[in-house]
Amino acid sequence: MLLALAGCSGAATQEDQHAAVQRWQSCVSREIDRLDDGRSDPVSVAYGISGACAVLQEELTQSLLKDVHTTLGRAVLPDRLREMELQSI
């Protein structure tokens, strides 16, 4: 789903984008195991995970932006990814 937001991606960067998604997802999984005690508010846990994985989220955003060539797309994509981040977590 995240890769689809970037539009048509070139073959050269698709592997990089996939790797960035995988690194972010691995971080989220690790942080879920670490932070979710089963009693805490899920939104609070998601915010904690977001902060812990922020560097990888930015890496993912930058990777996806490489294939966005319109001014509007470059302006909208980071905001849309931030909106989707907590929902994805």
Summary of the structure (lengths in Angstrom):
residues: 89
radius of gyration: 13.9
end to end distance: 13.5
largest distance: 44.0
contacts: 235
relative contact order: 0.20
helix: 79%
strand: 0%
